[in-house]
């Protein structure tokens, strides 16, 4: 829905605070194919743990000292670990195949099987903005413990990449952190601040344990801004949603933005059937809609234990959304929106901050909103009352 993914909730390399463009590891990353001892795709990485196993890909085994880098996601493996990816196989005593997103296990197990935290990802899906100027200087400051959403990404000095991200972070007063990302990947660890640098040390999953990432940062009472550890021209803004004292946070607590209340029945997630739909756009009719369906398409899987009761009211350029989510805080937000082509763009005015872009399909009585999820897609169905 047009919200900070209030009802929905990549590899290490795609954790924005931890670095968004590269990863390294001893095992391998998926890709096309790697054979023998040579390395294809990506840059060499450091060796990983002992014997690991990975998932994904057609079959590959990778080992030795040559890690793959390949695209947006790297992975850590072991001296004889298996590595997956997008259909790739890698082999040889010292080679690995690079690709767009491989993952490899470490120390005897598949890293993806380890659940590091139980955060719910209610953050908005954020795309990158671009600014020809130089990035702002980071000034350090006191990092307020609490729950943060990634709300903005900006590339400076003429860079023009664009990848969607959705991240929810928790920083504790005892200097631990947890994060969950767009595809459900989770990490936990410890953090420390010194001068203008925040340093993260990963403790979970096991395949990434011990990785240390340092980023320049600026902290205020309600925001944390960091420079991507992999790209000095990219800044990420995280907005505090709740502090250690409870809920509320940036923009006001639930109930402060709109008096709208839902009248429909709670809706649970369900597995989508048939061909995965795609957004086609259309004219969004003004009025009040109730959430009437929530389909999750493969390879993503639904959380059938989760239910939501939500309403959304569209004006000509503004909207309100409110209701409940069994796995999250109450929803109560307002914003402005534009619809062009097949994309619905939301700019929040009360509640969260930042903007969100989502695919949509509208008829005279029904609105469907599309969100990426764990390699698949989820489709919210809203019916005009």
Protein Blocks (a to p, Z undefined) as FASTA:
>chain_A
ZZehklbccdfklmmknopkbccdfkbccdfbdehjbdeehiddddddfddcdeejjkic
cedjbdcfehjbdcdddfkbccddehiacedjkbccddehiacdeehiafklpcfbfcdc
fbccddddddfbdcdddebjaddedddddfbdcdeehiacdcdddddddddfkopacddd
fkopacddddddehjaccdddfbdfklgoiacdddddddfkbccdddfkbmkbccddddf
bdfkbgeiehiaehilbccdcfbdcddddddehjddddebjaddedddddfbdcdddfbd
cdfkbccdddddddfkbccdedddfkbccdddddddddehjbccdddfbhcedjdddddd
ddfkbccddddeehiacddddddZZ
